[in-house]
Amino acid sequence: MELKDFGKYIRGKSVDKLLHRARKSSLGRILASQKELMVSTRRLPAAKRATGTK
């Protein structure tokens, strides 16, 4: 986003609302990433141990 567009975006909005929206968006991305990681680890087969290792 260009600085000019950002200025239009924040005009008339409170800092509290902007922070709330940013945190909510960030949390959504974090949870989606976590969910994706959990799905991908379930699909991987268990690694076989080499004989003689602990």
C-alpha positions, 0 to 999 in steps of 0.5 A: 500500500502506498503512503498516499493510500494509507493516509486515506485508509486511516483518515477518520478512524480511531487508533483503537479500532485500527489496532483491533482490526490489525490484531484480529487479522494477525491472529487469523493468519497465525491460527491458519498457519498453525492449522496448516502445520498440524495438517501437514505433520499428520500426513508425514509417515513416522520416521523409522529408527535405525537399528542400534540408535536410542 
